[in-house]
Amino acid sequence: MLALGALVVAAPAALAQSPTKPAHLGDRTLRAGASGGDVKELQQALGAAGFKVKTDGKFGTGTLRAVKRFQRASRLKPTGTVDKRTVSALKRALRGSSANVNGGYDPDNPDTDHHSLGDRIPVKRGMSGHDIKVLQDFLTRAGFKVSVDGEFGASTEKAVKKFETAQTRTVDGIMDAADIDALRTLAGEDDPGAGTMPTQLAPGDTAQIGSDGLAIAPASAPPQVQAIIAAGNQIASKPYKYGGGHGKWNDSGYDCSGSVSYALHGAGLLEDAMPSGDFTDWGDPGPGQWVTLYAKSSHMFMVVAGIRFDTSGRTKNGTRWQADMRSTSGYTAVHPPGL
């Protein structure tokens, strides 16, 4: 210190502040609104896992959506919060895609015990292991039959490409996290307790499905619920069309989110059609009394007055209205406020 009369002046060395150490992925918990180098590292890792996300170091809605999709693909709770468990799963998945191509247990790296599909990302030709068996089982259940031998060979690659073509995804024969998330939905993987079931209604409050495939609203249902059912009836037998209902309300066909958007729009609850992933943050969280939406990036459906409105099952039954419930594993449950 330099004393100048009563004034004490700090020496230049004392005034210098040590630079802030840059944060790296895993140093802190990341949530929507965060920014920094660790967020950029997160975005780069998500990109390597197959998600299209801007690498700008800002944790916005696009990054949030990609995080939730990765968490679902890795069988983690889709909170959108990047905690140590999510970081560990992401690093392990990406490391597993190249560090141990043959799968199995590596005593020098126990993290390469690839048991579940999503333990390593991406999954591609030349790999083998239990996760490949799970992949082959899911492909077969989804209608793309392949031998369940744990070897990702030519036949498995061919089945993957058929799946990608059917789902209008990039056809490269490689299963990234987004593909895995979509396949889990298509295969109808059942994981009890992972989802949230809709509220049980009294028998007189449950809608019925007529022989024509149209839903009959219970007299006790609120006006908005009756309007949702009436709008749903207008497109109940319309064909499935990828992107249908998103460019215009009156379309020749509707996809899953286009169908739900149309029904909600008919009740005055939605101004513009939304993709399925956006519905995870829509309305109020959890199941509703009359209406519950189940959404994830690759699919969504809705339960209205106890019956399911879903493109899945339309081909078999000729209508989007289904009397049975399906697994809610991996879905986020939301509901219109007040319903």
C-alpha positions, -999 to +999 in steps of 0.1 A: +000+000+000+012+036-007+003+062+020-002+097+006-011+118+037-045+106+049-052+089+016-043+053+012-039+041-023-038+004-032-008-007-053-015-017-088-009-054-080-034-053-052-060-038-076-057-066-101-085-092-098-080-128-106-099-138-137-131-158-132-125-195-139-147-206-168-174-231-160-173-265-177-203-288-182-210-305-149-196-278-127-231-265-119-267-274-125-281-258-156-316-246-162-335-226-188-321-190-187-285-200-179-257-189-202-220-195-205-193-218-218-208-248-200-241-242-218-222-242-251-206-275-241-240-289-234-253-278-267-223-293-285-229-326-267-266-325-276-257-319-312-234-349-311-263-370-298-284-361-328-304-330-317-305-299-338-298-271-313-282-237-317-247-236-302-249-200-287-242-206-250-278-196-241-301-221-225-333-212-244-364-231-254-346-251-281-320-263-257-346-271-231-366-292-256-334-311-266-325-318-230-359-332-222-358-354-254-324-367-244-336-375-208-365-394-222-343-414-246-320-422-216-349-431-194-344-402-171-372-380-157-377-353-184-373-323-161-352-302-185-328-295-157-292-306-164-280-320-131-250-342-125-270-374-134-280-359-168-245-348-175-231-382-165-256-400-188-249-376-217-211-380-214-214-418-209-237-422-239-214-402-262-183-419-249-199-453-253-206-447-290-169-448-298-149-461-268-163-496-269-179-504-302-184-541-294-204-534-263-202-555-232-182-549-200-148-532-201-130-536-168-110-504-174-142-485-180-173-499-162-195-472-177-194-491-211-218-518-198-245-510-224-276-526-209-304-503-220-310-486-254-298-451-249-268-460-227-246-450-257-255-427-285-256-429-314-261-466-321-249-478-355-237-506-377-208-527-363-219-524-326-231-553-305-244-558-270-276-559-249-287-524-260-286-537-296-310-565-286-333-539-270-332-519-303-340-550-323-368-559-300-383-524-303-380-524-341-398-558-342-426-545-319-429-514-341-435-536-372-399-536-386-391-573-380-354-582-374-336-610-356-328-602-320-292-613-319-275-583-304-255-576-336-261-544-355-255-557-390-269-552-424-304-565-416-307-542-385-295-512-405-321-519-431-348-521-404-336-488-389-338-471-423-374-484-428-383-470-394-367-436-402-385-435-436-419-443-420-413-416-393-401-391-419-368-388-401-333-384-416-326-418-433-290-427-423-294-461-406-280-445-374-300-443-342-294-410-324-312-399-292-341-384-311-346-416-331-345-436-299-371-414-283-394-418-313-389-456-314-398-460-277-431-443-284-438-463-316-430-496-299-453-488-271-427-495-244-444-500-211-427-486-180-453-485-152-450-456-129-431-434-153-462-416-165-492-399-149-526-415-154-556-393-159-581-386-132-608-413-128-643-400-136-676-412-123-694-436-148-719-410-158-691-385-166-673-408-191-677-402-229-689-430-251-678-441-286-706-448-310-706-475-337-696-447-362-664-440-344-676-407-331-675-397-294-706-389-274-700-363-248-715-368-213-742-343-205-724-334-173-692-323-192-684-286-192-691-267-224-654-265-234-651-303-230-681-308-252-666-284-277-633-304-278-652-336-284-673-320-312-642-306-329-624-340-325-654-357-342-649-336-373-615-351-380-618-384-361-617-405-393-594-383-413-561-400-424-528-395-407-507-369-425-472-358-413-474-321-407-512-321-413-531-294-395-501-272-390-503-251-422-541-247-422-569-258-399-590-275-427-565-301-440-568-334-459-552-352-429-537-345-395-507-357-375-508-363-338-502-328-326-522-314-355-551-335-344-550-324-307-544-287-318-575-289-340-597-302-312-584-276-287-588-248-313-624-258-318-630-251-281-612-218-282-583-230-261-555-227-288-549-200-313-523-217-335-513-253-340-483-265-320-458-294-325-460-321-299-428-311-280-441-276-273-471-290-255-449-303-226-448-267-214-484-258-223-513-253-199-511-264-163-488-293-152-502-328-143-535-345-152-568-326-154-602-336-142-617-337-177-589-333-201-553-345-200-527-341-227-497-364-229-468-350-249-432-357-258-411-347-288-421-376-310-458-381-302-487-368-282-523-378-274-552-366-253-577-381-229-610-363-229-638-373-205-621-407-200-615-417-237-583-413-257-580-391-288-549-404-306-536-410-341-522-443-328-549-469-333-568-450-360-557-474-388-570-504-368-603-489-355-610-463-382-612-434-356-589-413-334-612-420-304-600-450-285-617-466-254-585-482-240-556-464-224-520-467-234-487-464-215-478-429-205-441-437-200-419-409-211-447-384-216-453-351-198-489-347-186-505-312-188-541-300-189-561-269-199-565-246-169-598-253-151-604-286-169 
